[in-house]
Amino acid sequence: MKVAIYQFAPTFGNIGKNLRRIEQELENIQVDLIVLPELCTTGYLFASREEIGSMAEPVPGGESIRRLEALCQWKGFHLVAGIIESADNVCYNSAVLIGPDGWIGTYRKIHLFWKEKTWFAPGNRPFQVWDIGMARIGIMICFDWIFPESARALALQGADILCHPANLVLPYGPDAMVTRSLENRIFSITANRIGYEERGGKKLTFIGKSQVIGTKGEILLRMEEEEKIKTVEIDPALARNKKIIEANDLFQDRRPELYLNQSQIPSPSPEAARNKINVNPIFHPGEADGD
């Protein structure tokens, strides 16, 4: 299976220009799956919820989805891309999975970073896995990397590949994703952006270092801060072997009943209780994709 990353710096607030750029850059590649950065159609450093609302789109049905669907149908690949999703009178930091037959599913970012807590509603759907035939795909977004539960929830559902659109500014994320792949025996594809944004007296510099990590934590591909598309071949079947050595199986040897005594679990804050999530079984294209 040939997978790819497109690492670039979106133009803030110009959805049309960013979509044209994606279409032009991807028109000559032949891959099975490509991952784009978080919020790749809009940029990141927003000034207000009103500004975000002006760039938000329904999923499916918005302009970005329609154009990315057309691109995937033309090229015959699957694509994961970060967008602003509008739904239920709020906006989500979301990532969509699209294939040759159209939109497949959406993940809404659960662990919001920094000002995202002001800008977006937290994701209200469980982590989910989609079977695209050649592989089983799970999605997490940027700051989800620091919570081991994110990758583990997807791995336990049978994901072969973690697709990880990102706008990383902290330096730890790329190396942490090596551990996420190793501790779950799963591939991960982190598509980060590059460049910087400076607005309203604030400046963020994005670190690049997009990468593909193998099931044993090996770095199959890692970029620096260049704008580029890079590809690598992987075998998703390797992610289904959870043997560490013959005597030890990563999942069969788990002892979840002993990890936390109920009395040791702190009571959730009211906000956390409102945003409580569960784990869903694997999803196959063609099934209804609901809350």
MIROZA-81900 format. One record per residue: x, y, z of N, C-alpha, C in turn; residue number from 1. Coordinates in Angstrom, 3 decimals. Each point is the difference from the previous one (the first is absolute). Layout:
! MIROZA-81900
      n.u      n.v      n.w     ca.u     ca.v     ca.w      c.u      c.v      c.w   k
        X        Y        Z        X        Y        Z        X        Y        Z NUM
...
END
This chain:
! MIROZA-81900
      n.u      n.v      n.w     ca.u     ca.v     ca.w      c.u      c.v      c.w   k
    0.853   -1.189    0.000   -0.853    1.189    0.000    0.889    1.240    0.000   1
   -0.251    0.895   -0.942    0.806    1.204   -0.109   -0.722    1.154    0.703   2
    0.669    0.577    0.995   -0.598    1.102    0.760    0.842    1.254   -0.190   3
   -0.641    1.161    0.212    0.679    1.263   -0.261   -0.412    1.057    1.010   4
    0.845    1.021    0.106   -0.245    1.185    0.816    0.224    1.220   -0.885   5
   -0.900    0.977    0.123    0.252    1.294   -0.623    0.198    1.012    1.119   6
    1.244    0.432    0.185    0.357    0.984    1.022    0.111    1.375   -0.659   7
   -0.801    0.961    0.474    0.033    1.337   -0.595   -0.518    1.021    1.001   8
    0.013    1.265   -0.400   -0.497    1.094    0.833   -1.248    0.581   -0.653   9
   -1.184   -0.267    0.525   -1.209    0.579   -0.582    0.010    1.530    0.087  10
   -0.708    0.630   -0.919   -0.197    1.443    0.053   -1.184    0.290    0.906  11
    0.219    0.793    1.061   -1.053    0.185    0.989   -1.257    0.605   -0.635  12
   -1.130   -0.642    0.288   -1.304    0.550   -0.349   -0.408   -0.124   -1.452  13
    0.825   -0.597   -0.853   -0.307   -0.070   -1.425   -0.252   -1.450   -0.407  14
   -1.222   -0.463    0.237   -0.341   -1.396   -0.257    0.173   -0.342   -1.471  15
   -0.472    0.883   -0.879    0.096   -0.272   -1.431    1.434   -0.172   -0.456  16
    0.882    0.888    0.446    1.415   -0.088   -0.387    0.634   -1.270    0.538  17
   -0.305   -0.358    1.229    0.577   -1.208    0.588   -0.485   -1.256   -0.713  18
   -1.268   -0.032   -0.383   -0.521   -1.149   -0.736    0.641   -0.108   -1.378  19
    0.167    1.130   -0.685    0.657   -0.039   -1.313    1.425   -0.527    0.121  20
    0.663    0.413    1.056    1.378   -0.455    0.224    0.047   -1.502    0.226  21
   -0.915   -0.503    0.817   -0.073   -1.443    0.260   -0.285   -0.754   -1.292  22
   -0.967    0.481   -0.764   -0.359   -0.662   -1.263    1.187   -0.031   -0.958  23
    0.694    1.108   -0.115    1.131    0.077   -0.930    1.161   -0.885    0.434  24
    0.296   -0.019    1.287    1.137   -0.775    0.483   -0.263   -1.503   -0.040  25
   -1.261   -0.385    0.150   -0.327   -1.428    0.071   -0.364   -0.599   -1.350  26
   -0.093    0.833   -1.037   -0.507   -0.512   -1.271    0.952   -0.986   -0.670  27
    1.288    0.028    0.351    0.962   -0.867   -0.687    0.516   -1.148    0.860  28
   -0.588   -0.216    1.159    0.490   -1.092    0.844   -0.899   -1.225   -0.126  29
    0.603   -1.167    0.171   -0.727   -1.267   -0.014    0.252   -0.696    1.328  30
   -0.987    0.055    0.898    0.131   -0.601    1.323   -1.327   -0.659    0.372  31
    0.018   -0.735    1.100   -1.231   -0.599    0.525   -0.642    0.885    1.070  32
    0.841    0.706    0.774   -0.486    0.826    1.107    0.922    1.190    0.168  33
   -0.578    1.194    0.133    0.798    1.187    0.291   -0.623    0.744    1.170  34
    0.851    0.521    0.879   -0.458    0.737    1.180    0.481    1.440   -0.113  35
   -0.911    0.945    0.252    0.290    1.427   -0.022   -0.049    0.547    1.426  36
    0.512    1.205    0.229    0.046    0.534    1.374   -1.374    0.339    0.586  37
    0.020    0.239    1.279   -1.146    0.534    0.733   -0.373    1.371   -0.580  38
   -1.301    0.270   -0.119   -0.492    1.312   -0.455    0.711    0.461   -1.267  39
    0.191   -0.929   -0.930    0.821    0.291   -1.173   -0.693    0.901   -1.006  40
   -1.304    0.201    0.124   -0.691    0.876   -0.948   -0.138    1.428    0.512  41
    0.317    0.241    1.282   -0.306    1.306    0.602    1.177    0.692    0.662  42
    1.020   -0.742    0.442    0.971    0.554    0.934   -0.507   -0.145    1.419  43
    0.787    0.525    0.960   -0.220   -0.374    1.397   -0.258    1.152    0.965  44
    0.709    1.104   -0.103    0.011    0.991    1.085   -1.183    0.964   -0.128  45
   -1.120   -0.419    0.532   -1.245    0.749   -0.130   -0.085    1.119    1.030  46
   -0.846    0.978   -0.301   -0.180    1.137    0.900   -1.260   -0.125    0.835  47
   -0.985   -0.769   -0.470   -1.278   -0.067    0.705   -0.805   -1.190   -0.494  48
   -1.042   -0.330    0.747   -0.924   -1.035   -0.451   -0.733    0.441   -1.263  49
   -0.265    1.292   -0.096   -0.684    0.516   -1.181    0.844   -0.228   -1.260  50
    1.300    0.206    0.130    0.894   -0.240   -1.125   -0.013   -1.472   -0.385  51
    0.041   -0.860    0.973   -0.059   -1.439   -0.262   -1.315   -0.355   -0.681  52
   -1.094    0.562    0.511   -1.311   -0.290   -0.586   -0.082    0.362   -1.467  53
    0.727    1.057   -0.399   -0.037    0.429   -1.394    0.741   -0.969   -0.924  54
    0.851   -0.855    0.578    0.769   -0.962   -0.803   -0.501   -1.432    0.169  55
   -0.984   -0.209    0.847   -0.481   -1.350    0.303   -0.914   -0.511   -1.118  56
   -0.017   -1.312   -0.157   -0.789   -0.636   -1.052   -0.722   -1.226    0.547  57
   -1.185   -0.300   -0.545   -0.659   -1.252    0.386    0.736   -1.189   -0.595  58
   -0.108   -1.130    0.695    0.614   -1.245   -0.479   -1.044   -1.107    0.047  59
   -0.242   -0.667   -1.121    0.495    0.343   -1.338   -0.822    1.150   -0.592  60
    0.350    0.456   -1.175   -0.794    1.010   -0.676    0.686    1.324   -0.197  61
    1.028    0.319    0.796    0.699    1.257   -0.158    0.890    0.011   -1.233  62
    0.455    1.186   -0.370    0.827    0.147   -1.204    1.269   -0.851    0.082  63
    0.662    0.035    1.162    1.255   -0.765    0.126   -0.244   -1.484   -0.205  64
   -1.067   -0.517    0.593   -0.286   -1.427   -0.131   -0.301   -0.346   -1.449  65
   -0.814    0.811   -0.658   -0.346   -0.286   -1.400    1.252   -0.031   -0.887  66
    0.892    0.961    0.209    1.194    0.051   -0.854    0.983   -1.118    0.325  67
    0.128   -0.341    1.276    0.886   -1.105    0.371   -0.589   -1.340   -0.454  68
   -1.320   -0.117    0.037   -0.643   -1.204   -0.541    0.307   -0.145   -1.492  69
   -0.104    1.105   -0.739    0.285   -0.054   -1.437    1.454   -0.396   -0.251  70
    0.911    0.532    0.827    1.413   -0.332   -0.139    0.243   -1.485    0.255  71
   -0.596   -0.540    1.059    0.180   -1.415    0.343   -0.613   -0.906   -1.062  72
   -1.149    0.402   -0.536   -0.629   -0.796   -1.062    0.885   -0.027   -1.242  73
    0.561    1.156   -0.354    0.864    0.108   -1.191    1.279   -0.822    0.176  74
    0.639    0.143    1.193    1.296   -0.637    0.222   -0.109   -1.431    0.507  75
   -1.145   -0.382    0.544   -0.170   -1.355    0.491    0.671   -0.280    1.326  76
    0.301    1.060    0.783    0.636   -0.233    1.306   -0.929    0.377    1.150  77
    0.443   -0.335    1.214   -0.650    0.448    1.231    0.799    1.166    0.566  78
   -0.701    0.885    0.679    0.617    1.230    0.503   -0.558    0.336    1.376  79
    0.876    0.470    0.886   -0.407    0.523    1.316    0.457    1.445    0.074  80
   -0.913    0.909    0.348    0.318    1.428    0.017   -0.735    0.692    1.135  81
    0.662    1.005    0.596   -0.594    0.758    1.094   -0.768    1.214   -0.504  82
   -1.225    0.191    0.516   -0.843    1.130   -0.388   -0.734    0.529    1.237  83
   -0.705    1.123   -0.168   -0.940    0.471    1.027   -1.378   -0.509   -0.383  84
   -0.607   -0.765    0.894   -1.329   -0.557   -0.237   -1.047    0.794    0.770  85
   -1.076    0.357   -0.665   -1.135    0.633    0.679   -1.118   -1.021    0.170  86
   -0.511   -0.086    1.220   -1.092   -0.931    0.288   -0.641    0.402    1.318  87
   -1.312   -0.083    0.065   -0.724    0.233    1.248    0.324    1.371    0.602  88
    0.184    1.005   -0.869    0.238    1.379    0.435    1.339    0.207    0.706  89
    0.935   -0.935   -0.183    1.353    0.166    0.532    0.996   -0.402   -1.081  90
    1.279    0.254    0.266    1.057   -0.369   -0.938    0.946   -0.997    0.655  91
    0.439   -0.972   -0.792    0.927   -1.020    0.463    1.287    0.057   -0.817  92
    1.114   -0.286    0.668    1.272   -0.239   -0.663   -0.032   -1.460   -0.437  93
   -0.260   -0.246   -1.267   -0.294   -1.349   -0.471    0.975   -0.457   -1.071  94
    0.000   -1.299   -0.241    0.725   -0.586   -1.125   -0.939   -0.952   -0.711  95
    0.043    0.032   -1.323   -0.883   -0.839   -0.803    0.807   -1.080   -0.709  96
   -0.633   -1.144   -0.170    0.535   -1.095   -0.805   -0.857   -0.096   -1.257  97
    0.632    0.124   -1.147   -0.694   -0.007   -1.286    0.673   -1.027   -0.901  98
   -0.801   -0.698   -0.798    0.534   -0.984   -0.922   -0.540    0.193   -1.400  99
    0.318   -0.906   -0.895   -0.463    0.130   -1.391   -1.512    0.040   -0.144 100
   -0.714   -0.561    0.965   -1.467    0.015   -0.046   -0.597    1.134    0.824 101
    0.851    0.900    0.527   -0.516    1.152    0.737    0.385   -0.006    1.467 102
   -0.692    0.858    0.739    0.243    0.164    1.434   -0.307   -1.300    0.734 103
    0.897   -0.373    0.915   -0.170   -1.235    0.775   -0.325    0.296    1.457 104
    0.734    0.927    0.618   -0.237    0.276    1.413    0.739    1.228    0.471 105
   -0.336    0.415    1.217    0.564    1.208    0.603    0.384   -0.276    1.443 106
    1.175    0.481    0.388    0.413   -0.003    1.407    0.059    1.439    0.483 107
   -0.614    0.264    1.164    0.029    1.320    0.623    1.012   -0.020    1.150 108
    0.948    0.909   -0.037    1.112    0.001    0.955   -0.499    0.015    1.441 109
    0.446   -0.961    0.764   -0.458   -0.170    1.386    0.836    0.817    0.973 110
    1.311    0.013   -0.180    0.900    0.684    0.937    0.448    1.337   -0.601 111
   -0.644    1.060    0.395    0.270    1.320   -0.572    1.209    0.644    0.667 112
    0.777    0.731   -0.805    1.254    0.604    0.440   -0.126    1.518    0.080 113
    0.478    0.601    1.083    0.175    1.446    0.124   -1.300    0.734   -0.317 114
    0.020    0.943   -0.943   -1.167    0.820   -0.310   -1.120   -0.777   -0.682 115
    0.300   -1.231   -0.436   -1.059   -0.822   -0.590   -1.154   -0.191    0.974 116
    0.302    0.029    1.297   -1.057   -0.161    0.996   -0.992    1.161   -0.030 117
    0.458    1.141   -0.483   -0.873    1.157   -0.170   -0.675   -0.018   -1.365 118
    0.734   -0.457   -1.014   -0.475    0.087   -1.372   -0.994   -1.093   -0.375 119
    0.243   -1.232    0.457   -0.757   -1.158   -0.479   -0.765   -0.697    1.122 120
   -1.050   -0.718   -0.393   -0.632   -0.954    0.908    0.863   -1.259    0.025 121
    0.164   -0.631    1.163    0.783   -1.249    0.042   -0.737   -1.122   -0.711 122
    0.748   -0.894   -0.586   -0.608   -1.121   -0.706   -0.959   -0.772    0.888 123
   -1.129   -0.380   -0.553   -1.044   -0.683    0.769   -0.301   -1.389   -0.547 124
    0.907   -0.521   -0.819   -0.155   -1.349   -0.531    1.190   -0.847    0.426 125
   -0.207   -1.307    0.148    1.115   -0.875    0.383    1.043   -0.114   -1.095 126
    1.198   -0.416    0.395    0.985   -0.409   -0.992   -0.583   -1.157   -0.810 127
    0.273   -0.010   -1.290   -0.637   -0.961   -0.899    0.993   -0.490   -1.041 128
   -0.216   -1.214   -0.458    0.843   -0.615   -1.026   -0.848   -0.280   -1.232 129
    0.573    0.323   -1.176   -0.677   -0.241   -1.272    0.800   -1.004   -0.816 130
   -0.691   -1.011   -0.530    0.625   -1.017   -0.836   -0.111    0.450   -1.450 131
    1.145    0.301   -0.643   -0.022    0.452   -1.396    0.434   -1.113   -0.951 132
    0.021   -1.221    0.495    0.343   -1.144   -0.841    1.447   -0.414    0.152 133
    0.928    0.851   -0.452    1.420   -0.343    0.090    0.571    0.237    1.396 134
   -0.734    0.745    0.840    0.463    0.295    1.357   -1.170    0.520    0.828 135
    0.206   -0.027    1.306   -0.980    0.557    0.942    0.588    1.287    0.566 136
   -0.749    1.071   -0.144    0.510    1.343    0.256   -0.623    0.587    1.264 137
    0.844    0.521    0.874   -0.451    0.799    1.133    0.556    1.405   -0.132 138
   -0.719    0.982    0.540    0.430    1.394   -0.105    0.123    0.610    1.397 139
    1.082    0.718    0.204    0.175    0.860    1.163    0.579    1.309   -0.517 140
   -0.173    1.089    0.735    0.428    1.308   -0.475    0.970    0.624    0.993 141
    1.161    0.385   -0.482    0.996    0.807    0.706    0.129   -0.374    1.482 142
   -0.501    0.841    0.919    0.244   -0.137    1.430   -0.515   -1.314    0.588 143
   -0.788   -0.739   -0.746   -0.386   -1.347    0.442    1.227   -0.864    0.275 144
    1.155    0.367   -0.587    1.209   -0.819    0.152    0.427   -0.140    1.451 145
   -0.281    0.999    0.826    0.526   -0.041    1.370   -0.830   -0.894    0.912 146
   -1.145   -0.444   -0.470   -0.866   -0.883    0.770    0.132   -1.415   -0.561 147
    0.691   -0.907    0.706    0.189   -1.358   -0.528   -1.314   -0.716   -0.291 148
   -1.057    0.414    0.709   -1.304   -0.637   -0.196   -0.507    0.172   -1.427 149
    0.393    1.079   -0.655   -0.477    0.260   -1.360    0.439   -1.121   -0.940 150
    1.297   -0.228   -0.074    0.519   -1.044   -0.880   -0.439   -1.384    0.463 151
   -0.026   -0.226    1.306   -0.387   -1.321    0.507   -1.454   -0.315   -0.317 152
   -0.892    0.995    0.115   -1.408   -0.229   -0.331   -0.147   -0.432   -1.453 153
    0.752    0.634   -0.897   -0.073   -0.353   -1.414    0.635   -1.358   -0.268 154
    1.124   -0.280    0.653    0.657   -1.293   -0.187   -0.883   -1.149    0.488 155
   -0.656    0.190    1.131   -0.873   -1.049    0.532   -1.197   -0.262   -0.905 156
   -0.362    0.982   -0.797   -1.090   -0.189   -0.960    0.475   -0.622   -1.311 157
    1.305   -0.230   -0.109    0.521   -0.686   -1.176    0.632    0.879   -1.045 158
    0.304    1.256    0.317    0.635    0.881   -0.981    1.372   -0.537   -0.397 159
    0.295    0.077   -1.289    1.338   -0.311   -0.505    0.855    1.256   -0.093 160
   -0.657    1.131   -0.287    0.700    1.260   -0.242   -0.673    1.109    0.802 161
    0.808    0.772    0.739   -0.472    1.220    0.632    0.292    1.161   -0.945 162
   -1.032    0.620   -0.525    0.171    1.205   -0.812   -0.093    1.199    0.926 163
    1.040    0.844   -0.016    0.180    1.009    1.042    0.251    1.374   -0.627 164
   -1.057    0.658   -0.514    0.168    1.384   -0.452    0.394    0.882    1.177 165
    0.940    0.924   -0.209    0.533    0.755    1.131    0.405    1.409   -0.401 166
    0.017    0.866    1.008    0.616    1.334   -0.069    0.952    0.108    1.185 167
    0.975   -0.866    0.070    0.869   -0.109    1.164    0.875    1.240    0.168 168
    0.013    0.509    1.230    0.916    1.079    0.365    0.947   -0.449    1.112 169
   -0.404   -0.942    0.813    0.868   -0.556    1.041    0.957   -1.014   -0.630 170
    1.208   -0.115    0.514    0.999   -0.852   -0.662   -0.144   -1.483    0.282 171
   -0.874   -0.386    0.930   -0.010   -1.386    0.474   -0.839   -0.930   -0.865 172
   -0.952    0.547   -0.759   -0.975   -0.823   -0.700    0.571   -1.072   -0.906 173
    0.949    0.328   -0.891    0.500   -1.039   -0.902    0.605   -1.198    0.732 174
    0.812    0.252    1.020    0.599   -1.114    0.731   -1.046   -0.761    0.813 175
   -1.003    0.708    0.517   -1.065   -0.678    0.747   -0.770   -0.962   -0.901 176
   -0.177    0.372   -1.267   -0.727   -0.884   -0.908    0.798   -1.255   -0.337 177
    1.318    0.055    0.138    0.804   -1.223   -0.114   -0.427   -0.978    1.093 178
   -0.151    0.517    1.209   -0.437   -0.837    1.115   -1.421   -0.493   -0.200 179
   -0.897    0.864   -0.500   -1.389   -0.425   -0.224   -0.041   -1.185   -0.983 180
    0.823    0.052   -1.040    0.039   -1.116   -0.942    0.581   -1.245    0.653 181
    1.083    0.162    0.735    0.662   -1.139    0.636   -0.893   -0.674    1.026 182
   -0.627    0.784    0.870   -0.768   -0.587    1.096   -1.320   -0.613   -0.466 183
   -0.378    0.268   -1.261   -1.222   -0.580   -0.556    0.256   -0.882   -1.211 184
    1.277   -0.120   -0.434    0.362   -0.764   -1.196   -0.895    0.420   -1.175 185
    0.074    1.294   -0.329   -0.892    0.589   -0.978    0.781    1.034   -0.807 186
   -0.360    0.198   -1.261    0.595    1.071   -0.793   -0.619    1.341    0.396 187
    0.788    1.058   -0.088   -0.552    1.345    0.186    0.535    0.918   -1.085 188
   -0.894    0.874   -0.477    0.348    0.984   -1.019   -0.349    1.375    0.558 189
    1.024    0.753    0.376   -0.193    1.361    0.509    0.266    0.985   -1.126 190
   -1.042    0.742   -0.386    0.132    1.037   -1.033   -0.071    1.357    0.687 191
    1.150    0.587    0.227    0.058    1.305    0.657    0.111    1.101   -1.050 192
   -0.225    1.232    0.401    0.191    1.127   -0.893    1.323    0.689    0.314 193
    0.353    0.959   -0.825    1.223    0.769    0.195   -0.334    1.485    0.003 194
    1.040    0.829    0.143   -0.188    1.446   -0.041   -0.425    0.561    1.347 195
   -0.502    1.224   -0.031   -0.473    0.634    1.228   -1.220    0.846   -0.313 196
   -0.743    0.322    1.040   -1.115    0.944   -0.098    0.164    1.035    1.106 197
   -0.250    1.238   -0.328    0.118    1.096    0.961   -1.224    0.899   -0.159 198
   -0.842   -0.008    1.005   -1.241    0.768   -0.057   -0.381    0.449    1.407 199
   -0.521    1.214    0.122   -0.500    0.487    1.282    1.042    0.018    1.097 200
    1.255    0.250   -0.366    1.062    0.040    1.005    0.507   -1.351    0.434 201
   -0.461   -1.066   -0.629    0.453   -1.353    0.325    0.683   -0.605   -1.219 202
    1.009   -0.823    0.253    0.718   -0.657   -1.086    0.206   -1.470    0.349 203
   -0.277   -0.869   -0.963    0.253   -1.427    0.146    0.876   -0.460   -1.153 204
    1.032   -0.776    0.321    0.874   -0.593   -1.009   -0.201   -1.513    0.030 205
   -0.280   -0.568   -1.138   -0.317   -1.421   -0.102    1.256   -0.772   -0.395 206
    0.201   -1.159    0.620    1.314   -0.645   -0.032    0.229   -0.930   -1.182 207
   -1.023   -0.269   -0.829    0.206   -0.974   -1.066    0.237   -1.388    0.567 208
    1.017   -0.695   -0.507    0.386   -1.337    0.479   -1.133   -1.029   -0.168 209
   -0.753    0.155   -1.083   -0.987   -1.028   -0.338    0.711   -1.333   -0.173 210
   -0.726   -1.091    0.264    0.694   -1.285    0.038   -0.952   -1.171   -0.162 211
    0.586   -1.143   -0.365   -0.683   -1.291    0.020    0.809   -0.922    0.896 212
   -0.676   -0.605    0.972    0.662   -0.863    0.983   -0.520   -1.425   -0.158 213
    0.916   -0.962    0.069   -0.359   -1.405   -0.124   -0.469   -0.611    1.304 214
   -0.389   -1.256   -0.070   -0.609   -0.682    1.151    0.983   -0.293    1.121 215
    1.288    0.078   -0.257    1.010   -0.206    1.036    0.683    1.314    0.388 216
   -0.643    1.093   -0.359    0.538    1.309    0.352    1.075    0.495   -0.946 217
    0.183   -0.675   -1.125    1.028    0.433   -0.943   -0.504    1.193   -0.822 218
    0.879    0.964   -0.213   -0.353    1.187   -0.777    0.169   -0.337   -1.476 219
   -1.118   -0.191   -0.683    0.039   -0.365   -1.417    0.187    1.225   -0.879 220
   -0.444    1.131    0.500    0.100    1.249   -0.741   -0.116    1.133    1.011 221
    0.870    0.980   -0.072   -0.142    1.204    0.823    0.508    1.197   -0.788 222
   -0.811    1.028   -0.077    0.343    1.216   -0.721    0.592    1.021    0.968 223
    0.529    1.074   -0.547    0.452    1.114    0.828   -1.037    1.121   -0.097 224
    0.353    1.145   -0.541   -0.952    1.104   -0.079   -0.277    0.416   -1.438 225
    0.227   -0.911   -0.931   -0.223    0.316   -1.395   -1.453   -0.252   -0.408 226
   -0.467    0.733   -1.010   -1.293   -0.321   -0.594    0.215   -1.095   -1.020 227
   -0.700   -1.117    0.199    0.270   -1.139   -0.868   -1.054   -1.082    0.216 228
   -0.154   -0.836   -1.021   -0.739   -1.251    0.128    1.028   -1.119    0.047 229
   -0.128   -0.868    0.995    0.887   -1.166    0.075   -0.841   -1.264    0.162 230
    0.508   -1.084   -0.558   -0.725   -1.265    0.009    0.873   -1.120    0.540 231
   -0.659   -1.064    0.459    0.708   -1.188    0.456   -0.955   -1.183   -0.103 232
    0.540   -1.189   -0.221   -0.798   -1.227   -0.051   -0.071   -0.622    1.394 233
   -1.195   -0.425    0.388   -0.176   -0.720    1.266   -0.842   -1.248   -0.244 234
    0.059   -0.923    0.955   -0.824   -1.212   -0.042   -0.935    0.027    1.205 235
   -1.267    0.388   -0.168   -0.916    0.116    1.148   -0.153   -1.292    0.793 236
    0.224   -1.146   -0.638   -0.150   -1.274    0.705    0.951   -0.124    1.182 237
    1.127    0.716   -0.053    0.945   -0.061    1.118   -0.618    0.535    1.288 238
   -0.969    0.893   -0.117   -0.632    0.572    1.186   -0.961   -0.967    0.674 239
   -0.248   -1.123   -0.620   -0.924   -0.981    0.590    0.729   -1.082    0.790 240
    1.310    0.068   -0.019    0.812   -0.911    0.816    0.425    0.736    1.258 241
   -0.590   -0.345    1.124    0.269    0.699    1.258    1.001   -0.759    0.881 242
    0.683   -0.977   -0.587    1.008   -0.745    0.751    1.253    0.851    0.199 243
    0.462    0.104    1.245    1.260    0.663    0.301    1.129   -1.023   -0.088 244
   -0.174   -1.122    0.694    0.758   -1.227   -0.205   -1.031   -1.113    0.009 245
    0.410   -1.226   -0.235   -0.962   -1.099   -0.105   -0.878   -0.112    1.243 246
    0.573    0.275    1.165   -0.740   -0.184    1.248   -0.865    1.193    0.387 247
    0.151    1.120   -0.707   -0.692    1.221    0.421   -0.760    0.647   -1.145 248
   -1.281    0.200    0.255   -0.869    0.676   -0.950   -0.434    1.336    0.600 249
    0.171    1.056   -0.778   -0.228    1.351    0.497   -1.385    0.189    0.608 250
   -1.016   -0.543   -0.628   -1.361    0.211    0.489   -0.458   -1.123    0.928 251
    0.368   -1.239   -0.298   -0.444   -1.106    0.847    0.613    0.060    1.397 252
    1.170    0.626    0.119    0.662    0.093    1.300   -0.438    1.202    0.825 253
   -0.877    0.808   -0.524   -0.488    1.153    0.768   -0.766   -0.466    1.232 254
    0.077    0.779    1.092   -0.723   -0.309    1.247   -0.828    1.221    0.424 255
   -0.951    0.411   -0.817   -0.717    1.249    0.269   -0.738    0.005    1.327 256
   -0.360   -1.190    0.491   -0.729   -0.056    1.269    0.858    0.437    1.178 257
    1.337    0.049   -0.199    0.898    0.383    1.089    0.634    1.370   -0.190 258
   -0.273    0.669   -1.111    0.674    1.260   -0.272   -0.473    1.129    0.902 259
   -1.273    0.026    0.289   -0.543    1.053    0.857   -1.065   -0.568    0.912 260
    0.188    0.219    1.288   -1.060   -0.278    0.960   -1.030    1.112   -0.111 261
   -1.268   -0.347    0.020   -1.041    1.021   -0.163    0.153    1.137    0.997 262
    0.487   -0.310    1.209    0.162    1.046    1.008    1.138    0.956   -0.343 263
    0.883   -0.410   -0.936    1.133    0.844   -0.380   -0.317    0.939   -1.152 264
   -1.157   -0.188   -0.615   -0.361    0.807   -1.154   -0.617    1.306    0.479 265
    0.597    1.142   -0.314   -0.563    1.273    0.453   -1.345    0.274   -0.656 266
   -0.853    0.684    0.725   -1.294    0.372   -0.562    0.216    0.992   -1.134 267
   -0.710   -0.190   -1.119    0.191    0.921   -1.120   -0.565    1.374    0.306 268
    0.618    1.005   -0.594   -0.547    1.345    0.103   -1.329    0.037   -0.742 269
   -0.847    0.981    0.271   -1.269    0.104   -0.748    0.211    0.037   -1.500 270
    1.075    0.708   -0.457    0.270    0.083   -1.436    0.361   -1.363   -0.553 271
    0.851   -0.744    0.731    0.408   -1.320   -0.468   -1.186   -0.954   -0.039 272
   -0.874    0.107    0.996   -1.176   -0.862    0.036   -0.898    0.254   -1.208 273
   -0.128    1.267   -0.374   -0.827    0.341   -1.163    0.586   -0.551   -1.282 274
    1.323   -0.103   -0.046    0.678   -0.413   -1.224    0.434   -1.456    0.018 275
   -0.561   -0.784    0.890    0.372   -1.406    0.131   -0.202   -0.737   -1.324 276
    0.976   -0.853   -0.358   -0.085   -0.755   -1.248    0.109   -1.483    0.294 277
   -0.437   -0.800   -0.966    0.100   -1.443    0.070    0.739   -0.498   -1.235 278
    0.139   -1.316   -0.121    0.692   -0.600   -1.133   -1.007   -0.742   -0.864 279
    0.043    0.215   -1.301   -0.903   -0.641   -0.950    0.667   -1.190   -0.654 280
   -0.776   -0.972   -0.501    0.586   -1.069   -0.806    0.443    0.527   -1.354 281
    0.721   -0.852   -0.736    0.530    0.396   -1.295   -1.125    0.353   -0.950 282
    0.250    0.971   -0.872   -0.990    0.477   -0.962    0.427   -0.401   -1.393 283
   -0.956   -0.477   -0.800    0.276   -0.359   -1.374   -0.744    0.965   -0.911 284
    0.652    0.547   -1.048   -0.685    0.901   -0.916   -1.292   -0.621   -0.511 285
   -1.035    0.804   -0.080   -1.309   -0.494   -0.387   -0.968   -0.042    1.168 286
    0.552   -0.057    1.228   -0.841    0.060    1.178   -0.291    1.457    0.325 287
   -1.081    0.259    0.724   -0.314    1.358    0.416    1.053    0.498    0.957 288
    0.407    1.255   -0.141    1.024    0.607    0.863   -0.663    1.052    0.861 289
   -0.461   -0.393    1.168   -0.710    0.923    0.876    0.724    0.199    1.304 290
   -0.616    0.757    0.897    0.605    0.266    1.315    0.042   -1.278    0.820 291
END
